Amino acid sequence: MIKIRYDYDLSEVINIDVLQSIQDKFAEATGLAAVIVDREGIPVTNCSRFTSFCKTIRYCEKGFQKCTLSDSQGGIRAKEEGKSAPYVCESGLIDMAAPIILENRFIGTILCGQIILEEDGREKTLQRVKERTKDIDIDFETIKRKFNDIEVLPKSRIVAATEFLSITANYIAEMGLANIYQQELLEESRSRRQLEEHLRTKKLQILQSQVNPHFLFNVLNSIARLSLIEGASETEDMVYALSDLLRYSLRNVEEVVKLEEELNCVKDYITIQKKRYKDKFDFDIDIDEDLLDINIPLLTIQPLLENSIIHGFKEKSTGKVKIKAEKMDNMISISVIDDGLGMKDNYTKELLSSAGKSKDKITSHITGIGINNVHQRLKHYFGEEYGLEIKSELNKGTEVKINLPGE
């Protein structure tokens, strides 16, 4: 039986790099400043989109102490209330706090905000700021100049962002709990053989748990509300495309789907990227209709396509990605081909090797699926002779080939 410790710190139960990535994406999606702190209010991540006002306040020792205390109290208050909620920080701005709870234990807080509430107005907020920062060793004229750059938002926007924040906090807690079970299982396994047997039976469940993007699907509700409030039609279009993509991954719980369904998912993803990057990429899908009925594991092509866009073209202004398929005697191959930066031969081998699993840093932003994950699932479903092949040449491009049974 697995015994769970109750004295974990936030940094013990979840990778800080993962926390930072979640926080950065949250700040990008909402346009709000964000930071994740431990139960004492000490930051465990780097700040995202912090205002120059708050950076100035936190730069001096007294200001940082007050901010740390405010962050800690904000998290404790949200924990006691059982939900995330807006509050006035020690410097007079509006912040929000969402507690991170693990096994009914408060281990940290996601904080965001640093805005002026539209209902309060700039003048009222400035007077509050003046009163709350009078004991800080910073000239008020400097504070006032920084204050003038702060964004004013309506309460409805803050409420929507708060819901978004709560979803994010819950997701982090779930990830932390999963990490704890994994760590305790490893510690209590009495023999290597016993551990390997358990991992074999759980292997597919672990892989599939990476596939279902429940977090992003829930977050879409909040993003859609924000876009509706702001009248952002292009944002709505992107949300709908992403919503279809996520519905596909959530509804199709079978081990395999038809290639036609997988390509519909790919087309939704392409729609999103065309709106995001405008004319930067040229996409071409060349697959015979006779192959649309073949079986393929859920979310096999999209992570490879995203890898081409995010990593293959990170230093190029334009690029082309082609998806094609060919049928041979006993095998069907689907290729994702780009003319991007390419990779070294030893790196392509590492991505597909068993030893390379823990080093697979190239993962889909939509699903969190890495290249090795796709490779291992193909082998699990169809056998060791199937999976991925990678051919790449520096500065010329990459071809990732998906090998499937021909019959």
C-alpha positions as CSV (number, residue, x, y, z in Angstrom):
1,M,0.0,0.0,0.0
2,I,1.3,3.4,-0.9
3,K,1.8,5.8,2.0
4,I,1.7,9.5,1.1
5,R,3.8,12.1,3.0
6,Y,2.0,15.3,4.0
7,D,5.0,17.6,4.3
8,Y,5.8,18.1,0.6
9,D,6.8,21.5,-0.8
10,L,5.4,22.7,-4.1
11,S,8.8,22.3,-5.9
12,E,8.9,18.6,-4.7
13,V,5.6,17.5,-6.3
14,I,5.9,19.2,-9.7
15,N,8.7,20.2,-12.0
16,I,9.4,23.9,-11.8
17,D,10.0,24.1,-15.6
18,V,6.4,22.7,-16.0
19,L,5.1,25.3,-13.6
20,Q,6.9,28.0,-15.5
21,S,5.4,26.9,-18.8
22,I,1.9,26.7,-17.4
23,Q,2.3,30.2,-15.9
24,D,3.7,31.7,-19.1
25,K,0.9,30.3,-21.2
26,F,-1.7,31.5,-18.6
27,A,-0.2,35.1,-18.7
28,E,-0.1,35.1,-22.5
29,A,-3.7,33.9,-22.8
30,T,-5.2,36.4,-20.3
31,G,-2.8,39.3,-20.7
32,L,-2.4,39.5,-16.9
33,A,0.8,39.4,-14.8
34,A,1.3,36.0,-13.0
35,V,3.6,34.3,-10.6
36,I,3.4,31.0,-8.6
37,V,4.5,31.2,-4.9
38,D,4.9,28.7,-2.1
39,R,2.8,28.7,1.1
40,E,5.0,31.4,2.5
41,G,4.5,33.7,-0.5
42,I,8.1,33.2,-1.8
43,P,8.1,32.9,-5.7
44,V,9.0,29.5,-7.1
45,T,8.7,30.7,-10.7
46,N,10.0,33.7,-12.6
47,C,7.4,36.5,-13.0
48,S,5.4,36.6,-16.2
49,R,4.2,39.9,-17.7
50,F,4.8,41.8,-14.4
51,T,4.0,45.5,-14.6
52,S,6.8,48.1,-14.3
53,F,4.9,49.4,-11.3
54,C,5.1,46.1,-9.4
55,K,8.7,45.5,-10.5
56,T,9.6,48.9,-9.0
57,I,7.8,48.2,-5.7
58,R,9.4,44.7,-5.3
59,Y,12.8,46.0,-6.2
60,C,13.2,47.7,-2.8
61,E,13.5,45.6,0.3
62,K,10.4,46.9,2.2
63,G,8.3,46.7,-0.9
64,F,9.3,43.1,-1.6
65,Q,8.6,42.1,2.0
66,K,5.1,43.7,1.8
67,C,4.4,42.0,-1.6
68,T,5.6,38.6,-0.2
69,L,3.3,39.0,2.8
70,S,0.4,40.0,0.6
71,D,0.9,37.0,-1.8
72,S,0.9,34.6,1.2
73,Q,-2.2,36.1,2.7
74,G,-4.0,36.2,-0.6
75,G,-3.4,32.4,-1.0
76,I,-4.5,31.7,2.6
77,R,-7.6,33.8,2.2
78,A,-8.5,32.0,-1.0
79,K,-7.9,28.6,0.7
80,E,-10.2,29.6,3.6
81,E,-12.9,30.8,1.2
82,G,-12.6,27.6,-0.9
83,K,-12.2,29.5,-4.2
84,S,-10.1,32.0,-6.0
85,A,-11.2,35.6,-5.7
86,P,-10.0,39.2,-6.5
87,Y,-8.5,41.2,-3.6
88,V,-6.6,44.5,-3.0
89,C,-2.9,43.9,-2.7
90,E,-0.6,45.7,-0.2
91,S,0.3,48.3,-2.9
92,G,-3.3,49.1,-3.8
93,L,-3.8,47.2,-7.0
94,I,-6.3,44.4,-7.8
95,D,-4.8,40.9,-7.7
96,M,-6.3,37.4,-7.7
97,A,-5.2,34.3,-5.9
98,A,-6.0,30.6,-6.5
99,P,-4.8,28.1,-3.8
100,I,-3.0,25.0,-4.9
101,I,-4.3,22.2,-2.6
102,L,-2.9,18.7,-2.4
103,E,-4.7,16.1,-0.2
104,N,-6.5,19.0,1.6
105,R,-3.2,20.7,2.3
106,F,-2.3,24.2,1.1
107,I,1.1,24.1,-0.6
108,G,1.2,27.2,-2.8
109,T,-0.7,29.9,-4.7
110,I,-1.1,31.0,-8.3
111,L,-1.3,34.8,-8.3
112,C,-2.2,37.1,-11.2
113,G,-3.6,40.6,-11.8
114,Q,-1.8,43.9,-11.1
115,I,-4.6,45.9,-12.7
116,I,-7.0,48.8,-11.9
117,L,-10.6,47.8,-11.6
118,E,-12.8,49.8,-14.0
119,E,-15.4,50.2,-11.3
120,D,-12.9,51.8,-9.0
121,G,-11.4,54.1,-11.6
122,R,-7.8,55.5,-11.8
123,E,-8.2,58.4,-9.3
124,K,-9.7,56.3,-6.5
125,T,-7.1,53.6,-7.1
126,L,-4.2,56.1,-7.2
127,Q,-5.2,57.5,-3.8
128,R,-5.3,54.0,-2.4
129,V,-1.8,53.3,-3.9
130,K,-0.5,56.5,-2.4
131,E,-1.7,55.6,1.1
132,R,-0.4,52.0,1.0
133,T,3.1,52.9,-0.4
134,K,3.9,55.9,1.8
135,D,6.2,53.8,4.0
136,I,8.2,52.5,1.0
137,D,11.5,54.2,0.2
138,I,10.4,55.2,-3.3
139,D,9.6,58.7,-4.5
140,F,5.8,58.9,-5.1
141,E,6.3,60.7,-8.5
142,T,8.2,57.6,-9.7
143,I,5.4,55.4,-8.4
144,K,2.8,57.6,-10.1
145,R,4.6,57.4,-13.5
146,K,4.6,53.6,-13.3
147,F,1.0,53.6,-12.1
148,N,-0.1,55.5,-15.3
149,D,0.9,52.5,-17.4
150,I,-1.3,50.0,-15.6
151,E,-4.3,48.5,-17.5
152,V,-7.9,49.2,-16.4
153,L,-10.2,46.2,-16.7
154,P,-13.9,45.6,-15.9
155,K,-15.0,43.3,-13.1
156,S,-16.4,40.8,-15.6
157,R,-12.9,40.3,-17.1
158,I,-11.5,39.7,-13.6
159,V,-14.2,37.1,-12.8
160,A,-13.6,35.2,-16.0
161,A,-9.8,35.3,-15.4
162,T,-10.4,34.1,-11.8
163,E,-12.3,31.0,-13.1
164,F,-9.4,30.4,-15.5
165,L,-7.0,30.7,-12.6
166,S,-8.9,28.2,-10.5
167,I,-8.8,25.6,-13.3
168,T,-5.1,26.1,-13.6
169,A,-4.5,25.6,-9.9
170,N,-6.6,22.4,-9.8
171,Y,-4.5,21.1,-12.8
172,I,-1.3,21.8,-11.0
173,A,-2.6,20.0,-7.9
174,E,-3.6,17.0,-10.0
175,M,-0.1,16.8,-11.6
176,G,1.5,17.1,-8.1
177,L,-0.6,14.2,-6.8
178,A,0.3,12.0,-9.8
179,N,3.9,12.8,-9.2
180,I,3.6,11.8,-5.5
181,Y,2.0,8.4,-6.3
182,Q,4.7,7.7,-8.8
183,Q,7.5,8.6,-6.4
184,E,6.0,6.6,-3.6
185,L,5.5,3.6,-5.8
186,L,9.1,3.6,-6.8
187,E,10.3,3.9,-3.2
188,E,8.1,1.0,-1.9
189,S,8.7,-1.5,-4.8
190,R,10.5,-4.4,-3.2
191,S,12.2,-5.7,-6.3
192,R,13.1,-4.6,-9.8
193,R,11.0,-7.4,-11.3
194,Q,8.0,-6.4,-9.3
195,L,8.3,-2.8,-10.4
196,E,8.8,-3.7,-14.1
197,E,5.7,-5.8,-14.0
198,H,3.6,-3.0,-12.6
199,L,5.0,-0.5,-15.1
200,R,4.2,-2.8,-18.0
201,T,0.5,-3.1,-16.9
202,K,0.3,0.7,-16.4
203,K,2.3,1.8,-19.4
204,L,-0.5,2.5,-21.8
205,Q,-2.6,4.2,-19.1
206,I,0.3,6.6,-18.5
207,L,0.7,7.3,-22.2
208,Q,-3.1,7.9,-22.6
209,S,-3.2,10.2,-19.6
210,Q,-0.9,12.5,-21.5
211,V,-3.2,12.5,-24.5
212,N,-6.4,13.8,-22.9
213,P,-6.0,17.6,-22.6
214,H,-8.7,18.1,-20.0
215,F,-7.0,21.2,-18.7
216,L,-6.9,23.0,-22.0
217,F,-10.4,22.0,-22.8
218,N,-11.8,23.5,-19.6
219,V,-9.7,26.6,-20.0
220,L,-11.4,27.2,-23.4
221,N,-14.6,28.1,-21.6
222,S,-12.8,31.1,-19.9
223,I,-11.0,32.2,-23.0
224,A,-14.3,32.1,-25.0
225,R,-15.9,34.4,-22.4
226,L,-13.0,36.8,-22.5
227,S,-13.2,37.0,-26.3
228,L,-17.0,37.5,-26.2
229,I,-16.6,40.3,-23.7
230,E,-13.9,42.0,-25.8
231,G,-15.6,41.4,-29.1
232,A,-12.6,39.7,-30.5
233,S,-13.9,37.8,-33.5
234,E,-10.6,36.3,-34.7
235,T,-10.0,35.0,-31.1
236,E,-13.4,33.3,-31.2
237,D,-12.6,31.6,-34.5
238,M,-9.3,30.2,-33.0
239,V,-11.2,29.1,-29.9
240,Y,-13.8,27.2,-32.0
241,A,-11.0,25.5,-34.0
242,L,-9.2,24.5,-30.8
243,S,-12.4,23.4,-29.2
244,D,-13.1,21.0,-32.1
245,L,-9.5,19.7,-31.8
246,L,-9.9,19.0,-28.1
247,R,-13.4,17.5,-28.5
248,Y,-11.9,15.1,-30.9
249,S,-9.2,14.0,-28.4
250,L,-11.7,13.7,-25.5
251,R,-14.6,12.0,-27.3
252,N,-12.5,9.3,-29.1
253,V,-11.5,7.1,-26.2
254,E,-10.9,4.0,-28.4
255,E,-7.4,2.9,-28.9
256,V,-7.4,3.7,-32.6
257,V,-9.4,6.0,-34.9
258,K,-9.8,6.2,-38.7
259,L,-7.2,8.3,-40.6
260,E,-10.0,10.6,-41.8
261,E,-10.8,11.6,-38.3
262,E,-7.1,12.1,-37.5
263,L,-6.8,14.4,-40.5
264,N,-9.8,16.4,-39.4
265,C,-7.9,17.1,-36.2
266,V,-4.9,18.1,-38.2
267,K,-6.9,20.5,-40.3
268,D,-8.3,22.2,-37.2
269,Y,-4.7,22.6,-36.0
270,I,-3.7,24.1,-39.3
271,T,-6.6,26.5,-39.1
272,I,-5.2,27.8,-35.8
273,Q,-1.7,28.1,-37.1
274,K,-2.8,30.0,-40.2
275,K,-4.5,32.6,-38.1
276,R,-1.6,32.8,-35.7
277,Y,1.2,33.0,-38.3
278,K,-0.7,34.5,-41.2
279,D,1.2,33.6,-44.4
280,K,4.3,32.2,-42.8
281,F,3.6,28.6,-43.4
282,D,2.4,26.7,-46.5
283,F,0.6,23.4,-45.7
284,D,-0.1,20.6,-48.1
285,I,-2.0,17.4,-47.4
286,D,-1.6,14.7,-50.1
287,I,-3.3,11.5,-49.1
288,D,-5.3,9.2,-51.3
289,E,-9.0,8.8,-50.3
290,D,-8.5,5.0,-50.4
291,L,-6.4,5.3,-47.2
292,L,-8.8,7.4,-45.2
293,D,-10.4,4.3,-43.6
294,I,-7.1,2.8,-42.2
295,N,-6.6,2.7,-38.4
296,I,-4.2,5.0,-36.6
297,P,-3.7,5.8,-32.9
298,L,-5.4,8.9,-31.7
299,L,-3.3,12.1,-32.0
300,T,-0.4,10.7,-33.9
301,I,0.0,13.2,-36.7
302,Q,-0.7,16.5,-34.9
303,P,2.2,16.4,-32.5
304,L,4.6,15.7,-35.4
305,L,3.1,18.6,-37.4
306,E,3.4,20.9,-34.3
307,N,7.0,19.9,-33.9
308,S,7.8,21.0,-37.4
309,I,6.2,24.4,-36.8
310,I,7.5,25.2,-33.3
311,H,11.0,23.7,-33.6
312,G,11.7,23.3,-37.3
313,F,11.0,27.0,-38.1
314,K,11.9,28.8,-35.0
315,E,14.7,30.7,-36.8
316,K,13.1,30.9,-40.2
317,S,10.6,33.4,-41.5
318,T,8.7,31.0,-43.9
319,G,8.4,27.3,-44.4
320,K,6.5,24.5,-46.0
321,V,5.0,21.4,-44.3
322,K,3.7,18.5,-46.4
323,I,1.7,15.5,-45.2
324,K,1.7,12.5,-47.6
325,A,1.0,8.8,-47.5
326,E,2.1,5.8,-49.5
327,K,1.1,2.1,-49.4
328,M,3.6,-0.7,-49.9
329,D,3.2,-4.4,-49.7
330,N,2.8,-4.9,-46.0
331,M,3.0,-1.3,-44.7
332,I,1.5,2.1,-45.0
333,S,3.7,5.1,-44.4
334,I,2.5,8.6,-43.6
335,S,5.2,11.3,-43.7
336,V,5.3,14.8,-42.2
337,I,7.9,16.6,-44.2
338,D,9.3,20.1,-43.5
339,D,12.0,22.3,-45.0
340,G,13.0,23.7,-41.6
341,L,16.2,23.7,-39.6
342,G,16.7,20.0,-39.3
343,M,18.5,17.9,-36.6
344,K,21.7,16.1,-36.1
345,D,21.7,12.4,-36.8
346,N,22.5,11.4,-33.2
347,Y,19.7,13.5,-31.8
348,T,17.1,11.9,-34.1
349,K,18.2,8.5,-32.8
350,E,18.0,9.6,-29.2
351,L,14.4,10.8,-29.7
352,L,13.3,7.3,-30.6
353,S,15.4,5.3,-28.2
354,S,14.2,3.9,-24.9
355,A,16.9,5.9,-23.1
356,G,15.7,9.0,-24.8
357,K,12.2,9.0,-23.2
358,S,13.1,11.1,-20.3
359,K,15.0,13.5,-22.5
360,D,12.2,14.0,-25.0
361,K,11.7,17.8,-24.6
362,I,10.0,18.2,-27.9
363,T,6.3,18.1,-26.9
364,S,3.1,19.3,-28.4
365,H,1.7,22.5,-26.8
366,I,-1.8,21.2,-27.4
367,T,-1.6,17.8,-25.9
368,G,1.8,17.5,-24.2
369,I,2.7,14.5,-26.4
370,G,6.3,14.1,-27.4
371,I,7.8,12.3,-30.4
372,N,8.8,9.3,-28.3
373,N,5.3,9.0,-26.9
374,V,3.9,8.7,-30.5
375,H,6.7,6.2,-31.3
376,Q,6.0,4.0,-28.2
377,R,2.2,4.0,-28.8
378,L,2.6,2.8,-32.4
379,K,4.7,0.0,-31.2
380,H,2.3,-0.9,-28.4
381,Y,-0.7,-1.0,-30.8
382,F,0.9,-2.7,-33.9
383,G,4.1,-4.3,-32.9
384,E,7.9,-3.7,-32.6
385,E,8.3,-3.5,-36.4
386,Y,6.2,-0.4,-36.6
387,G,6.6,3.1,-35.2
388,L,8.4,6.3,-36.4
389,E,11.4,6.8,-38.6
390,I,13.2,10.2,-38.7
391,K,15.4,11.5,-41.5
392,S,16.8,14.9,-41.0
393,E,19.6,17.1,-42.3
394,L,20.8,20.3,-40.7
395,N,19.5,23.5,-42.5
396,K,17.6,21.4,-45.1
397,G,14.6,19.9,-43.2
398,T,13.1,16.8,-41.5
399,E,10.9,13.9,-42.5
400,V,9.1,12.0,-39.8
401,K,7.6,8.8,-41.2
402,I,4.7,7.0,-39.5
403,N,4.9,3.2,-40.3
404,L,1.6,1.4,-39.9
405,P,0.3,-2.1,-40.9
406,G,-0.7,-2.4,-44.6
407,E,-3.6,-4.7,-43.9
